[in-house]
């Protein structure tokens, strides 16, 4: 067993052989100029800033033998898996899902914007989960993949903290997974959202899970 001593609200112990690092939605659409996130009017600098931190976390997790899972939010080209309400809201904000953007159709599978940023590209054999919603368990094969590998612990990083990361952690918590969120390997477009989302995870004795700094997790993985 490994232990992240300074995790909050208390130390996080985990078995690397039964732990997965889940990297949420580090896609061009959320982390690159001209993507869906920026076209909605957001400042993408926070989502770009965590790329090197996730690189280091990935390196340590791979060397320690953790299961690696990458997720991508996006919809089928005909948008048949996009709820009308979601499509309507995106259009009202001036960046309709499926509309043409600088990196192809916004939030559509197979377009350049849908791809994971090159710095964090999955290695051969690493799972890539395409999801139509905010949570990584909704209408995906993630749960069966984790169960098939005997996974009990999840380290969940990526973007955005208050939306897709939080939804995934909540889904995982309800399924009995023990979730650790690296504070500096997650990001929201608004710093206030980031602060609130991290606090909500670990409050009330860890109501949804644990939080820690990525360096503390890397240290535990490399001990």
MARDOFI-811504 format. One record per residue (C-alpha): residue number from 1; x, y, z; residue in three letters. Coordinates in pm, 1 decimal, padded with zeros to 6 digits. Layout:
N
NODE/vomi/xx/yy/zz/nudo
NODE/NUM/X/Y/Z/Ala
...
***
This chain:
223
NODE/vomi/xx/yy/zz/nudo
NODE/1/00000.0/00000.0/00000.0/Unk
NODE/2/00103.5/00358.5/-00067.1/Unk
NODE/3/00006.7/00657.6/00142.2/Unk
NODE/4/-00036.5/01028.1/00063.8/Unk
NODE/5/00026.5/01152.8/00414.3/Unk
NODE/6/-00078.3/01514.9/00365.8/Unk
NODE/7/-00399.9/01445.9/00177.5/Unk
NODE/8/-00711.0/01611.9/00315.4/Unk
NODE/9/-00917.8/01549.2/00518.8/Unk
NODE/10/-00678.8/01267.8/00621.9/Unk
NODE/11/-00413.5/01041.7/00470.0/Unk
NODE/12/-00509.4/00859.5/00150.3/Unk
NODE/13/-00392.8/00497.6/00135.4/Unk
NODE/14/-00411.0/00305.4/-00191.4/Unk
NODE/15/-00291.3/-00006.5/-00367.9/Unk
NODE/16/-00124.2/00094.7/-00699.4/Unk
NODE/17/-00223.9/-00236.3/-00856.7/Unk
NODE/18/-00589.1/-00155.6/-00799.1/Unk
NODE/19/-00572.1/00218.2/-00867.4/Unk
NODE/20/-00652.5/00408.2/-01186.0/Unk
NODE/21/-00540.9/00756.1/-01284.7/Unk
NODE/22/-00834.6/00909.7/-01471.0/Unk
NODE/23/-00745.3/01213.0/-01683.5/Unk
NODE/24/-01062.9/01404.2/-01758.4/Unk
NODE/25/-01117.0/01587.8/-02087.8/Unk
NODE/26/-00773.2/01739.3/-02150.7/Unk
NODE/27/-00887.1/01815.9/-02505.0/Unk
NODE/28/-00819.5/02095.9/-02748.7/Unk
NODE/29/-01183.0/02198.8/-02708.7/Unk
NODE/30/-01114.5/02292.5/-02346.1/Unk
NODE/31/-00741.6/02364.3/-02339.8/Unk
NODE/32/-00645.7/02518.9/-02675.4/Unk
NODE/33/-00714.4/02852.0/-02848.2/Unk
NODE/34/-01019.4/02839.3/-03070.9/Unk
NODE/35/-01175.8/02546.6/-02886.0/Unk
NODE/36/-01523.7/02515.3/-02742.7/Unk
NODE/37/-01421.9/02650.3/-02402.4/Unk
NODE/38/-01265.0/02967.2/-02538.6/Unk
NODE/39/-01549.4/03024.7/-02784.7/Unk
NODE/40/-01788.0/03024.0/-02488.3/Unk
NODE/41/-01593.4/03327.7/-02364.2/Unk
NODE/42/-01369.8/03159.0/-02109.2/Unk
NODE/43/-01006.7/03228.6/-02024.8/Unk
NODE/44/-00833.8/02898.2/-02102.9/Unk
NODE/45/-00502.7/02986.6/-01936.2/Unk
NODE/46/-00590.4/02788.8/-01618.0/Unk
NODE/47/-00663.2/02473.3/-01818.0/Unk
NODE/48/-00339.0/02507.3/-02014.2/Unk
NODE/49/-00136.1/02576.1/-01701.2/Unk
NODE/50/-00198.0/02229.4/-01554.7/Unk
NODE/51/-00064.9/02038.6/-01858.6/Unk
NODE/52/00294.4/02005.3/-01722.8/Unk
NODE/53/00162.0/01899.1/-01382.6/Unk
NODE/54/-00049.4/01623.9/-01538.5/Unk
NODE/55/00248.1/01519.0/-01750.7/Unk
NODE/56/00448.7/01453.6/-01434.3/Unk
NODE/57/00157.4/01276.7/-01267.4/Unk
NODE/58/00113.9/01055.5/-01574.6/Unk
NODE/59/00483.4/00972.7/-01579.2/Unk
NODE/60/00482.5/00864.9/-01216.2/Unk
NODE/61/00156.1/00672.1/-01250.0/Unk
NODE/62/00280.7/00484.4/-01555.1/Unk
NODE/63/00606.0/00390.4/-01385.0/Unk
NODE/64/00415.8/00271.7/-01076.5/Unk
NODE/65/00189.6/00049.7/-01286.0/Unk
NODE/66/-00140.7/00229.5/-01233.7/Unk
NODE/67/-00420.0/00178.0/-01485.1/Unk
NODE/68/-00443.0/00490.9/-01701.9/Unk
NODE/69/-00775.2/00615.9/-01836.8/Unk
NODE/70/-00829.9/00922.9/-02054.6/Unk
NODE/71/-01174.0/01069.6/-02122.2/Unk
NODE/72/-01306.4/01293.6/-02398.1/Unk
NODE/73/-01638.7/01475.5/-02397.1/Unk
NODE/74/-01798.7/01498.9/-02737.3/Unk
NODE/75/-02092.5/01401.0/-02950.1/Unk
NODE/76/-02163.0/01193.0/-03257.0/Unk
NODE/77/-02149.7/01387.8/-03584.7/Unk
NODE/78/-02528.4/01372.8/-03619.2/Unk
NODE/79/-02565.7/01497.5/-03257.3/Unk
NODE/80/-02811.1/01215.9/-03185.2/Unk
NODE/81/-02653.5/01170.5/-02840.4/Unk
NODE/82/-02672.0/01540.6/-02751.8/Unk
NODE/83/-02980.4/01632.8/-02547.1/Unk
NODE/84/-03176.0/01920.0/-02705.1/Unk
NODE/85/-03146.2/02118.8/-02381.2/Unk
NODE/86/-02766.2/02097.2/-02389.2/Unk
NODE/87/-02755.2/02198.8/-02754.0/Unk
NODE/88/-02991.9/02487.8/-02690.1/Unk
NODE/89/-02784.4/02624.7/-02403.0/Unk
NODE/90/-02461.6/02609.9/-02603.7/Unk
NODE/91/-02621.3/02803.7/-02888.4/Unk
NODE/92/-02747.3/03070.2/-02651.2/Unk
NODE/93/-02387.1/03124.2/-02538.0/Unk
NODE/94/-02269.6/03171.3/-02895.7/Unk
NODE/95/-02086.2/02840.6/-02939.7/Unk
NODE/96/-02336.4/02583.8/-03053.3/Unk
NODE/97/-02230.8/02221.1/-03025.0/Unk
NODE/98/-02172.5/02100.1/-03378.4/Unk
NODE/99/-02110.9/02450.2/-03517.2/Unk
NODE/100/-01796.0/02511.3/-03719.6/Unk
NODE/101/-01503.4/02653.5/-03525.2/Unk
NODE/102/-01130.8/02709.3/-03580.6/Unk
NODE/103/-01065.7/02341.6/-03498.5/Unk
NODE/104/-01361.4/02186.8/-03677.0/Unk
NODE/105/-01709.5/02127.6/-03543.5/Unk
NODE/106/-01734.9/02213.2/-03175.8/Unk
NODE/107/-01745.1/01922.4/-02930.5/Unk
NODE/108/-01790.0/01663.1/-03206.5/Unk
NODE/109/-01604.0/01332.6/-03203.7/Unk
NODE/110/-01330.4/01297.5/-03461.3/Unk
NODE/111/-01274.2/01672.5/-03504.0/Unk
NODE/112/-00935.9/01831.5/-03415.3/Unk
NODE/113/-01094.6/02005.7/-03117.7/Unk
NODE/114/-01207.9/01673.8/-02974.9/Unk
NODE/115/-00853.1/01536.9/-02960.2/Unk
NODE/116/-00650.2/01522.9/-02639.1/Unk
NODE/117/-00374.4/01785.5/-02630.6/Unk
NODE/118/-00049.5/01645.0/-02777.8/Unk
NODE/119/00145.8/01684.2/-02453.8/Unk
NODE/120/-00087.5/01435.7/-02282.2/Unk
NODE/121/-00149.1/01196.0/-02569.6/Unk
NODE/122/-00246.7/00845.5/-02453.6/Unk
NODE/123/00011.1/00572.7/-02491.4/Unk
NODE/124/-00069.9/00251.7/-02674.0/Unk
NODE/125/-00286.0/00031.0/-02455.3/Unk
NODE/126/-00423.6/00312.6/-02238.8/Unk
NODE/127/-00801.7/00335.6/-02232.0/Unk
NODE/128/-00975.7/00631.2/-02395.4/Unk
NODE/129/-01338.6/00676.0/-02290.1/Unk
NODE/130/-01562.1/00886.0/-02513.9/Unk
NODE/131/-01849.0/01029.1/-02314.2/Unk
NODE/132/-02153.6/01228.2/-02424.8/Unk
NODE/133/-02210.9/01387.2/-02084.1/Unk
NODE/134/-02028.1/01553.1/-01799.9/Unk
NODE/135/-01967.8/01236.2/-01597.8/Unk
NODE/136/-01733.7/00964.9/-01721.4/Unk
NODE/137/-01969.8/00686.0/-01611.3/Unk
NODE/138/-02275.8/00807.5/-01800.8/Unk
NODE/139/-02339.6/00596.3/-02113.3/Unk
NODE/140/-01981.5/00467.6/-02123.6/Unk
NODE/141/-01793.2/00143.9/-02059.1/Unk
NODE/142/-01585.5/00294.4/-01776.7/Unk
NODE/143/-01741.8/00102.3/-01488.3/Unk
NODE/144/-01704.9/-00234.6/-01659.1/Unk
NODE/145/-01344.6/-00151.0/-01749.9/Unk
NODE/146/-01257.6/-00063.1/-01389.1/Unk
NODE/147/-01441.5/-00360.1/-01245.2/Unk
NODE/148/-01264.5/-00591.1/-01489.1/Unk
NODE/149/-00929.4/-00473.5/-01353.5/Unk
NODE/150/-01032.9/-00488.1/-00987.8/Unk
NODE/151/-00994.0/-00111.9/-00944.3/Unk
NODE/152/-01101.4/00032.1/-00608.6/Unk
NODE/153/-00910.7/00363.1/-00595.2/Unk
NODE/154/-00926.1/00651.3/-00843.9/Unk
NODE/155/-00698.1/00952.9/-00881.7/Unk
NODE/156/-00901.7/01196.7/-01088.2/Unk
NODE/157/-00745.9/01499.3/-01259.1/Unk
NODE/158/-00822.5/01721.6/-01557.5/Unk
NODE/159/-01089.2/01975.6/-01650.3/Unk
NODE/160/-01302.7/02135.1/-01552.9/Unk
NODE/161/-01294.8/02079.2/-01179.6/Unk
NODE/162/-01645.3/02197.5/-01098.7/Unk
NODE/163/-01811.5/02028.1/-01396.4/Unk
NODE/164/-01671.6/01708.8/-01551.4/Unk
NODE/165/-01421.2/01625.1/-01275.9/Unk
NODE/166/-01678.0/01683.6/-01001.8/Unk
NODE/167/-01952.1/01491.5/-01181.2/Unk
NODE/168/-01719.9/01195.2/-01235.7/Unk
NODE/169/-01604.9/01195.1/-00871.8/Unk
NODE/170/-01966.4/01205.8/-00752.3/Unk
NODE/171/-02058.4/00917.7/-00983.0/Unk
NODE/172/-01756.5/00722.0/-00862.9/Unk
NODE/173/-01832.6/00792.6/-00497.6/Unk
NODE/174/-02181.9/00649.1/-00537.1/Unk
NODE/175/-02026.1/00335.4/-00685.4/Unk
NODE/176/-01789.3/00288.1/-00392.3/Unk
NODE/177/-01460.4/00404.8/-00543.9/Unk
NODE/178/-01218.6/00592.7/-00318.7/Unk
NODE/179/-01136.2/00912.5/-00506.6/Unk
NODE/180/-00837.1/01142.2/-00469.9/Unk
NODE/181/-00833.7/01473.4/-00659.5/Unk
NODE/182/-00496.9/01647.5/-00714.3/Unk
NODE/183/-00574.0/02013.5/-00655.3/Unk
NODE/184/-00305.2/02150.9/-00887.1/Unk
NODE/185/-00374.1/01896.7/-01164.6/Unk
NODE/186/-00731.7/02017.2/-01205.2/Unk
NODE/187/-00857.7/02351.8/-01329.5/Unk
NODE/188/-01167.4/02560.7/-01378.6/Unk
NODE/189/-01196.0/02868.3/-01597.6/Unk
NODE/190/-01295.0/03075.4/-01291.1/Unk
NODE/191/-01067.8/03059.2/-00981.5/Unk
NODE/192/-01370.8/03088.8/-00753.2/Unk
NODE/193/-01521.5/02776.1/-00907.0/Unk
NODE/194/-01191.2/02592.6/-00860.7/Unk
NODE/195/-01167.0/02684.3/-00494.0/Unk
NODE/196/-01526.9/02589.0/-00419.8/Unk
NODE/197/-01508.8/02260.2/-00609.9/Unk
NODE/198/-01197.5/02142.6/-00425.7/Unk
NODE/199/-01344.0/02237.5/-00089.2/Unk
NODE/200/-01667.9/02051.2/-00163.0/Unk
NODE/201/-01484.7/01725.4/-00232.9/Unk
NODE/202/-01309.0/01701.0/00102.9/Unk
NODE/203/-01558.9/01872.0/00333.0/Unk
NODE/204/-01751.4/01682.8/00603.0/Unk
NODE/205/-01477.4/01425.8/00647.2/Unk
NODE/206/-01434.6/01363.5/00275.4/Unk
NODE/207/-01793.5/01353.1/00157.8/Unk
NODE/208/-01685.3/01283.4/-00201.2/Unk
NODE/209/-01319.7/01195.9/-00148.2/Unk
NODE/210/-00974.6/01332.9/-00075.9/Unk
NODE/211/-00760.9/01613.6/-00216.5/Unk
NODE/212/-00383.4/01660.5/-00224.5/Unk
NODE/213/-00111.7/01834.2/-00420.8/Unk
NODE/214/00019.6/01638.2/-00718.8/Unk
NODE/215/00375.1/01648.0/-00587.0/Unk
NODE/216/00262.2/01464.0/-00275.3/Unk
NODE/217/00098.0/01197.7/-00493.0/Unk
NODE/218/00408.4/01162.3/-00709.6/Unk
NODE/219/00618.5/01129.4/-00395.3/Unk
NODE/220/00395.2/00847.2/-00269.4/Unk
NODE/221/00407.0/00670.9/-00605.8/Unk
NODE/222/00785.7/00683.1/-00627.1/Unk
NODE/223/00867.7/00579.4/-00269.7/Unk
***
